Amino acid sequence: MKKAIFTVTALAALQMPIVSKAQNSEHYGSGLKMSLNQEGSKYIRFLMWSQIWARYNENNPGTMVNGVPTDNTTDIGARRLRMLAYAQISPRYLILMHYGINNQTFVNGGGSGTTGTGGYGQGKKPQLFFHDAYNEYAVVPAIGADGQKNKFSLSAGAGLHYWNGVSRLTSASTLTFMMIDAPVYNWPTIENGDQFARQYGVYVKGTYKRLHYQFNADKPFATNLKPTDSAGVAVDNNGDGATALGGYVDYQFWDQESNLLPYRVGTYVGSKRVLNVGAGFYEQKRGTMSSSATGEVTKHNIMLWSGDVYLDMPIGKKENNMAVTVYGVWYNFDFGPNYMRTTGIMNTGTTNTAVPAASRVLEGPGNARVLLGTGTIAHVQAGLLLPKTISTKFRLQPIASVAYKNFEALNSAGMYWDAGANLFLDAHNAKITAQYSSRPLYDASTKEQKDRKGEMIVQFQVAL
């Protein structure tokens, strides 16, 4: 299976006649943009992208797929199908809307109520929903009336937004990932207190010389899980829903990155020289809840923070256009005592109850893994853009990442790693990524590691 995937990848790459020279294709220009005046200062811009995954997964013990006990699964599905539009109707006003679907497989990801066999069977006809919908006003524009760049800029906005706190990766661009995807724990409230990493709220963002900042005050979506463990394990229950505060600040030593939109670039494919150091936070009062053996309920504050470094720079001879990209982040998460979440992206597995619980694992079926919890995560990822002399058809970037997770709820820390390569057929506008990921598995009783499983993914991305 792995050999077949890599063969398909190579053949597709060899048939593309375009040479990538920057983060976006040299043929892309300003993209799908409609000017509303002769000067181009009033415009609407559209973006569309799809990320299709072909996968081979080693399932966790005790997995069934579509009712059949299954040790491994091969499938193809949609990780993301998205559309985004934003309009600049004056130098001070901007509106943005972003909608689409995520995570549709042959058995899940369908619309509400889809099940069984037929026209509305399992996995079919997913529902489009908004990812972002916000308005923004430039209080102090980045460019002054004299046409010169201001030392200080300030914009304020409101709506369902992605100007997140905690880390650079918490506002990551899904179009420009260096690894095949985000590690997901970079969105620590994902699909609990937020709507696919977004919350309704207000934000401010801007720059002061080389310092870039963004801060928000949001109303998290309601969570109401009931504590079931008398040992005091915290679960998501924010009750009356206190306001959440977040922010991220980074100092940009070299090239300055655009902050028109919140989406942070994963790799510039040799087109920029960037060195940033940043820190961020997210906090919500009474965001989780636990109960004791006597039934006493205790509420806990959520307090998350991080520090990170991002480096992306050309190396070697200029004509070779080689580059190195490195990102490192340290997360410190406090969701309350022994809090922990598990998940599997596009997980096709369900639990085989015929397998004894002792033979299954803490994570659950399919490709589920321990995602995050109260504790710490150290994450590093790196890529090397190889010289363009290797091929006139595409650019090649070997990539790797490693994460070390140490959580209060487990009795041993876990090491997670990924390795693969990007084939940039036309920069990020057309690329194929192949990646193998290895995950530890934990015994549900001892909370110690007992096994490892892997997953091979090939992603086909087109973005216009």
MARKEDO-7818 format. One line per field, with one value per residue (C-alpha): residue number from 1; residue in three letters; x, y, z. Coordinates in Angstrom, 1 decimal. Layout:
MARKEDO-7818
resi	(NUM_...)
resn	(ala_...)
xx	(X_...)
yy	(Y_...)
zz	(Z_...)
end
This chain:
MARKEDO-7818
resi	(1_2_3_4_5_6_7_8_9_10_11_12_13_14_15_16_17_18_19_20_21_22_23_24_25_26_27_28_29_30_31_32_33_34_35_36_37_38_39_40_41_42_43_44_45_46_47_48_49_50_51_52_53_54_55_56_57_58_59_60_61_62_63_64_65_66_67_68_69_70_71_72_73_74_75_76_77_78_79_80_81_82_83_84_85_86_87_88_89_90_91_92_93_94_95_96_97_98_99_100_101_102_103_104_105_106_107_108_109_110_111_112_113_114_115_116_117_118_119_120_121_122_123_124_125_126_127_128_129_130_131_132_133_134_135_136_137_138_139_140_141_142_143_144_145_146_147_148_149_150_151_152_153_154_155_156_157_158_159_160_161_162_163_164_165_166_167_168_169_170_171_172_173_174_175_176_177_178_179_180_181_182_183_184_185_186_187_188_189_190_191_192_193_194_195_196_197_198_199_200_201_202_203_204_205_206_207_208_209_210_211_212_213_214_215_216_217_218_219_220_221_222_223_224_225_226_227_228_229_230_231_232_233_234_235_236_237_238_239_240_241_242_243_244_245_246_247_248_249_250_251_252_253_254_255_256_257_258_259_260_261_262_263_264_265_266_267_268_269_270_271_272_273_274_275_276_277_278_279_280_281_282_283_284_285_286_287_288_289_290_291_292_293_294_295_296_297_298_299_300_301_302_303_304_305_306_307_308_309_310_311_312_313_314_315_316_317_318_319_320_321_322_323_324_325_326_327_328_329_330_331_332_333_334_335_336_337_338_339_340_341_342_343_344_345_346_347_348_349_350_351_352_353_354_355_356_357_358_359_360_361_362_363_364_365_366_367_368_369_370_371_372_373_374_375_376_377_378_379_380_381_382_383_384_385_386_387_388_389_390_391_392_393_394_395_396_397_398_399_400_401_402_403_404_405_406_407_408_409_410_411_412_413_414_415_416_417_418_419_420_421_422_423_424_425_426_427_428_429_430_431_432_433_434_435_436_437_438_439_440_441_442_443_444_445_446_447_448_449_450_451_452_453_454_455_456_457_458_459_460_461_462_463_464)
resn	(met_lys_lys_ala_ile_phe_thr_val_thr_ala_leu_ala_ala_leu_gln_met_pro_ile_val_ser_lys_ala_gln_asn_ser_glu_his_tyr_gly_ser_gly_leu_lys_met_ser_leu_asn_gln_glu_gly_ser_lys_tyr_ile_arg_phe_leu_met_trp_ser_gln_ile_trp_ala_arg_tyr_asn_glu_asn_asn_pro_gly_thr_met_val_asn_gly_val_pro_thr_asp_asn_thr_thr_asp_ile_gly_ala_arg_arg_leu_arg_met_leu_ala_tyr_ala_gln_ile_ser_pro_arg_tyr_leu_ile_leu_met_his_tyr_gly_ile_asn_asn_gln_thr_phe_val_asn_gly_gly_gly_ser_gly_thr_thr_gly_thr_gly_gly_tyr_gly_gln_gly_lys_lys_pro_gln_leu_phe_phe_his_asp_ala_tyr_asn_glu_tyr_ala_val_val_pro_ala_ile_gly_ala_asp_gly_gln_lys_asn_lys_phe_ser_leu_ser_ala_gly_ala_gly_leu_his_tyr_trp_asn_gly_val_ser_arg_leu_thr_ser_ala_ser_thr_leu_thr_phe_met_met_ile_asp_ala_pro_val_tyr_asn_trp_pro_thr_ile_glu_asn_gly_asp_gln_phe_ala_arg_gln_tyr_gly_val_tyr_val_lys_gly_thr_tyr_lys_arg_leu_his_tyr_gln_phe_asn_ala_asp_lys_pro_phe_ala_thr_asn_leu_lys_pro_thr_asp_ser_ala_gly_val_ala_val_asp_asn_asn_gly_asp_gly_ala_thr_ala_leu_gly_gly_tyr_val_asp_tyr_gln_phe_trp_asp_gln_glu_ser_asn_leu_leu_pro_tyr_arg_val_gly_thr_tyr_val_gly_ser_lys_arg_val_leu_asn_val_gly_ala_gly_phe_tyr_glu_gln_lys_arg_gly_thr_met_ser_ser_ser_ala_thr_gly_glu_val_thr_lys_his_asn_ile_met_leu_trp_ser_gly_asp_val_tyr_leu_asp_met_pro_ile_gly_lys_lys_glu_asn_asn_met_ala_val_thr_val_tyr_gly_val_trp_tyr_asn_phe_asp_phe_gly_pro_asn_tyr_met_arg_thr_thr_gly_ile_met_asn_thr_gly_thr_thr_asn_thr_ala_val_pro_ala_ala_ser_arg_val_leu_glu_gly_pro_gly_asn_ala_arg_val_leu_leu_gly_thr_gly_thr_ile_ala_his_val_gln_ala_gly_leu_leu_leu_pro_lys_thr_ile_ser_thr_lys_phe_arg_leu_gln_pro_ile_ala_ser_val_ala_tyr_lys_asn_phe_glu_ala_leu_asn_ser_ala_gly_met_tyr_trp_asp_ala_gly_ala_asn_leu_phe_leu_asp_ala_his_asn_ala_lys_ile_thr_ala_gln_tyr_ser_ser_arg_pro_leu_tyr_asp_ala_ser_thr_lys_glu_gln_lys_asp_arg_lys_gly_glu_met_ile_val_gln_phe_gln_val_ala_leu)
xx	(0.0_2.8_4.7_1.6_0.9_4.4_4.3_1.1_2.6_5.8_3.9_1.6_4.5_6.4_3.5_3.4_5.4_5.4_8.3_7.5_9.4_7.6_5.0_2.3_2.7_4.3_1.2_-1.2_-0.5_-3.1_-5.4_-9.2_-9.6_-12.3_-11.5_-14.4_-12.6_-9.9_-7.2_-7.9_-8.3_-11.8_-11.9_-13.3_-11.0_-12.0_-10.0_-11.0_-9.1_-9.4_-7.3_-8.0_-6.4_-5.6_-4.7_-3.5_-4.1_-3.1_-6.2_-6.0_-6.9_-10.6_-11.7_-14.6_-15.3_-18.8_-19.6_-16.6_-13.7_-10.7_-7.0_-6.2_-8.1_-7.5_-9.6_-9.8_-11.8_-11.9_-9.9_-11.0_-13.2_-13.3_-14.2_-13.2_-14.1_-13.1_-13.8_-11.9_-14.5_-12.3_-8.8_-10.5_-13.2_-12.9_-15.4_-14.5_-16.5_-15.1_-17.2_-16.9_-16.7_-14.2_-13.5_-15.8_-15.0_-16.8_-18.6_-18.7_-18.7_-22.1_-24.9_-27.0_-29.2_-27.4_-27.2_-27.6_-27.8_-29.3_-29.3_-28.7_-26.6_-23.7_-20.9_-23.0_-24.0_-22.1_-23.5_-21.6_-20.9_-19.2_-15.6_-15.1_-17.5_-16.3_-16.0_-13.0_-12.2_-8.7_-8.5_-4.9_-4.2_-0.9_-0.4_-0.8_-2.4_1.0_1.5_4.2_4.0_3.0_5.2_2.0_-1.2_-4.4_-7.5_-10.6_-13.1_-16.0_-17.6_-16.7_-13.0_-9.6_-7.5_-6.6_-4.3_-1.8_0.6_1.5_0.0_-3.3_-3.9_-2.2_-3.1_-4.4_-3.2_0.5_1.1_4.6_3.6_0.6_-1.7_-1.7_-1.1_-4.6_-3.5_-2.5_-6.3_-6.8_-10.5_-11.2_-14.9_-15.7_-15.5_-15.2_-16.6_-13.7_-11.1_-13.3_-15.3_-17.6_-16.0_-14.1_-10.4_-7.7_-4.6_-1.8_1.9_4.3_7.5_8.6_6.2_3.0_0.1_-3.5_-5.8_-9.4_-12.3_-14.7_-17.8_-17.0_-19.6_-21.5_-20.1_-22.1_-20.3_-21.1_-18.3_-18.5_-15.3_-15.3_-11.5_-12.0_-11.2_-12.1_-14.5_-15.7_-18.6_-18.4_-21.9_-22.7_-20.0_-17.5_-15.7_-12.5_-9.4_-6.6_-3.7_-0.5_2.5_5.6_8.7_9.7_13.5_13.8_11.2_7.8_4.8_1.4_-1.3_-4.1_-5.6_-5.1_-3.7_0.0_2.2_3.7_6.5_7.4_9.1_12.2_10.5_11.1_13.7_11.8_12.8_10.1_9.9_6.4_4.3_0.6_-2.2_-5.9_-7.9_-11.5_-12.9_-14.9_-14.3_-14.3_-15.9_-15.0_-16.8_-15.4_-16.3_-18.9_-20.5_-19.1_-18.7_-15.7_-15.3_-11.8_-10.3_-8.7_-5.3_-3.1_0.1_2.9_6.2_7.5_10.1_9.7_12.6_12.3_15.3_17.1_20.4_23.2_23.7_20.9_20.4_19.6_16.7_17.3_15.6_15.2_12.0_12.0_9.2_9.3_6.7_6.2_2.6_1.6_-2.0_-4.1_-7.7_-8.2_-7.2_-6.4_-8.2_-7.5_-8.9_-8.4_-9.3_-8.6_-8.8_-11.4_-11.6_-13.5_-13.4_-15.9_-15.4_-15.7_-17.3_-16.6_-13.0_-12.3_-11.7_-8.3_-7.2_-8.3_-6.6_-7.3_-7.5_-10.4_-10.8_-9.5_-6.7_-7.5_-4.6_-4.2_-4.6_-4.1_-4.6_-3.5_0.3_2.9_3.6_6.9_6.6_9.3_8.9_11.5_11.7_14.5_13.7_16.0_17.8_15.7_18.5_17.0_14.0_12.6_9.1_8.6_10.3_10.9_10.9_11.6_9.8_9.7_8.1_8.2_6.0_6.7_3.5_3.6_0.1_-1.1_-3.7_-1.1_1.7_4.2_5.0_4.5_6.6_4.8_6.6_5.9_8.1_7.5_7.9_6.2_6.2_5.4_4.1_3.1_4.1_1.2_-1.3_-0.7_1.2_1.3_2.4_3.2_3.6_4.0_2.9_3.6_1.6_1.9_-1.0_-1.8_-3.3_-6.6_-5.9_-2.3_-2.1_1.2_2.3_1.6_1.9_2.5_0.5_1.1_-0.7_0.4_-1.3_-0.9_-2.6_-3.5_-4.0_-5.2_-5.7_-6.9)
yy	(0.0_2.5_1.7_2.3_5.6_6.9_5.7_7.7_10.7_10.6_10.1_13.0_15.3_14.4_15.5_19.0_21.5_24.4_25.5_27.0_30.1_31.5_30.8_31.1_30.2_32.8_32.3_33.0_36.8_38.5_35.5_35.6_39.3_41.7_45.4_47.7_50.9_51.9_52.3_48.8_50.1_48.7_45.0_41.6_38.6_34.9_31.8_28.2_25.1_21.4_18.9_15.3_12.5_9.0_6.9_3.6_3.3_0.7_0.6_0.5_-2.8_-3.5_-1.6_-2.1_-0.3_-0.3_-3.2_-5.3_-6.1_-4.5_-4.3_-1.7_0.6_2.1_5.0_8.4_11.4_15.2_16.7_20.2_21.7_25.5_28.9_32.3_35.8_39.2_42.7_45.9_48.6_51.4_51.6_51.3_48.7_44.9_42.1_38.4_35.2_31.7_28.5_24.9_21.3_19.2_15.5_13.6_9.9_6.9_6.2_9.6_13.3_13.5_15.9_15.8_12.7_10.9_7.2_3.7_3.1_5.3_8.9_10.2_7.3_7.5_9.9_11.6_15.2_17.1_20.5_23.7_25.9_29.2_29.0_32.8_35.7_39.0_42.7_44.9_48.6_50.1_52.6_53.5_52.2_50.5_53.1_56.7_59.5_60.4_56.9_56.0_53.0_53.9_52.8_51.8_50.3_49.2_47.4_46.3_43.6_41.5_38.3_34.6_35.0_33.3_36.0_33.5_33.4_30.7_30.3_31.0_27.6_28.5_30.9_28.6_28.9_25.6_26.4_26.7_24.0_22.5_19.2_17.6_19.1_20.9_18.7_19.8_20.4_23.8_24.5_23.5_24.1_22.6_21.7_22.0_25.7_26.8_26.2_24.6_26.8_29.9_31.8_34.8_37.9_41.1_41.5_44.0_43.5_45.5_46.3_48.5_48.7_45.0_43.9_42.2_41.7_40.3_40.1_38.9_38.7_35.9_34.1_30.4_28.0_26.2_22.9_20.7_17.4_15.9_14.6_10.8_10.1_10.4_10.8_14.4_14.3_17.6_17.7_20.5_22.2_26.0_26.5_30.2_30.8_33.3_35.4_34.0_36.2_35.4_36.9_36.4_38.7_38.1_40.1_39.8_40.3_40.1_40.3_41.5_39.2_40.5_40.7_41.7_38.3_36.0_33.0_32.4_30.8_27.4_27.6_30.3_27.9_30.0_33.3_35.1_35.5_35.3_35.0_35.5_34.9_34.9_34.1_33.8_32.8_31.7_31.8_31.2_31.3_28.2_26.5_22.9_20.9_17.9_15.9_14.2_10.8_12.6_14.2_17.7_19.7_21.9_24.3_25.0_27.8_27.1_28.6_28.0_29.6_29.0_30.3_29.7_30.4_30.4_30.5_30.4_31.5_30.8_29.0_28.2_29.6_32.1_30.4_27.1_28.7_26.3_27.1_25.8_26.1_25.4_25.9_25.1_25.6_24.8_24.5_24.6_23.5_23.7_22.6_21.3_18.0_15.0_16.6_14.7_14.5_11.9_12.2_10.7_12.9_11.5_8.4_5.6_3.2_2.2_0.1_-3.7_-4.6_-8.3_-7.6_-7.6_-4.2_-5.3_-5.9_-2.5_0.8_4.0_6.0_4.1_2.6_3.5_6.1_7.8_9.2_11.1_14.7_17.0_17.5_19.2_19.1_20.1_19.6_20.3_20.4_20.8_20.6_21.2_21.1_21.5_22.9_21.1_22.9_23.6_21.9_18.5_19.0_21.5_20.0_20.4_21.4_18.8_19.5_16.7_17.3_15.9_16.7_15.4_16.0_15.1_15.0_14.8_14.8_14.6_11.9_9.5_7.6_7.9_10.6_9.9_10.6_11.3_11.7_12.3_12.2_12.8_15.3_18.0_18.0_21.6_21.3_25.0_26.2_25.9_26.3_22.7_20.3_16.7_15.8_12.3_11.7_8.7_9.3_7.1_7.3_5.6_3.7_3.5_0.8_2.0_0.5_1.3_4.5_3.3_2.9_-0.6_-0.4_1.9_2.2_4.2_5.9_6.7_9.7_11.3_14.7_16.3_20.0_22.6_26.2_29.1)
zz	(0.0_1.0_-2.2_-4.3_-2.7_-3.3_-6.9_-7.5_-5.8_-8.0_-11.2_-10.5_-9.7_-12.9_-15.0_-13.7_-15.8_-13.4_-11.3_-7.8_-6.8_-3.8_-1.1_-3.8_-7.4_-9.7_-11.9_-9.1_-8.7_-6.6_-7.0_-7.6_-7.0_-8.2_-8.1_-7.4_-8.5_-10.9_-8.3_-6.8_-3.3_-3.1_-3.9_-3.1_-3.0_-3.2_-2.1_-2.7_-1.6_-1.2_0.7_-0.1_2.0_0.9_4.0_5.3_9.1_11.6_13.8_17.6_19.2_19.4_16.3_14.0_10.8_9.5_11.9_10.8_13.1_11.3_12.0_9.3_7.1_3.7_2.6_0.8_2.0_2.4_5.2_4.1_1.4_1.9_0.4_1.8_0.7_2.1_1.0_1.6_0.9_2.2_3.7_7.1_6.7_6.0_6.1_5.9_5.6_5.4_5.1_4.1_5.4_7.1_7.7_5.4_5.1_3.6_7.0_8.8_8.5_6.8_7.6_10.7_10.8_8.0_8.8_7.3_3.6_0.9_-0.4_3.1_4.3_6.7_5.7_2.9_2.2_4.9_6.0_5.1_8.1_8.8_10.1_10.2_9.9_11.2_10.5_11.1_11.4_11.2_14.1_13.2_9.6_8.8_6.1_7.0_4.9_3.6_2.1_4.6_7.0_10.5_13.4_15.3_13.9_15.5_14.1_16.0_15.0_16.1_15.1_14.8_14.4_14.3_16.0_18.7_21.7_22.9_20.0_16.3_15.4_17.1_14.2_11.6_7.9_6.7_3.2_4.0_6.5_6.4_8.0_6.4_9.0_12.4_15.5_16.6_20.2_19.0_19.1_22.8_23.0_19.5_19.1_22.8_23.7_20.1_16.6_14.8_16.6_16.4_19.1_18.9_20.4_19.9_19.1_18.6_16.5_15.0_15.2_17.0_14.9_14.8_17.5_16.3_18.7_18.8_21.9_22.2_24.6_23.5_24.7_24.5_23.3_26.1_27.4_29.8_30.4_33.8_35.9_36.2_38.0_41.8_41.8_40.7_37.0_35.3_32.3_30.0_31.8_31.7_33.3_33.2_30.6_31.8_29.2_27.8_27.3_24.9_23.2_21.2_20.7_18.7_17.9_14.2_13.8_10.1_7.3_8.6_8.0_6.9_9.5_7.3_7.9_11.0_9.1_10.0_7.3_8.0_5.4_2.9_0.5_0.3_-0.4_3.0_5.7_9.0_12.6_15.2_19.0_20.5_23.6_24.2_26.6_26.9_30.1_31.1_34.7_35.7_32.4_33.7_36.5_38.7_41.5_44.6_46.1_48.3_45.2_45.9_42.7_42.1_39.2_37.7_35.7_32.3_32.0_29.0_27.8_25.4_24.1_20.6_18.0_14.2_11.7_7.9_5.8_2.5_2.8_0.4_-3.1_-4.1_-7.5_-5.7_-3.7_-0.8_2.6_6.1_8.2_11.9_14.5_18.2_20.8_24.5_25.8_29.4_29.8_33.0_32.5_36.0_37.7_35.5_32.5_29.2_25.7_23.0_19.3_15.9_12.7_10.3_12.6_10.8_13.8_16.4_19.5_19.1_22.4_21.8_22.5_26.3_27.7_28.9_25.3_24.1_24.8_26.7_23.4_21.9_18.4_15.0_14.8_18.1_20.2_23.4_22.2_25.1_28.8_32.0_31.6_29.1_25.4_23.6_19.8_17.1_13.4_10.6_6.9_4.3_0.8_-1.5_-4.4_-7.5_-9.5_-8.4_-10.8_-13.1_-12.5_-8.8_-5.5_-2.8_1.0_3.4_6.7_10.2_13.6_17.1_20.2_23.8_25.9_29.7_31.2_34.8_33.9_32.6_34.4_31.5_29.0_25.3_22.2_18.9_15.6_11.9_8.8_5.2_2.3_0.4_-3.4_-4.4_-7.9_-8.0_-4.5_-2.0_-4.8_-5.9_-3.8_-2.7_0.8_2.0_5.8_8.1_11.8_14.8_18.0_21.4_22.9_26.6_28.9_30.2_33.7_34.3_32.2_31.0_27.3_25.9_22.1_19.1_15.9_12.7_9.9_6.3_4.6_1.2_0.8_-2.6_-2.2_-4.7_-3.7_-5.9)
end
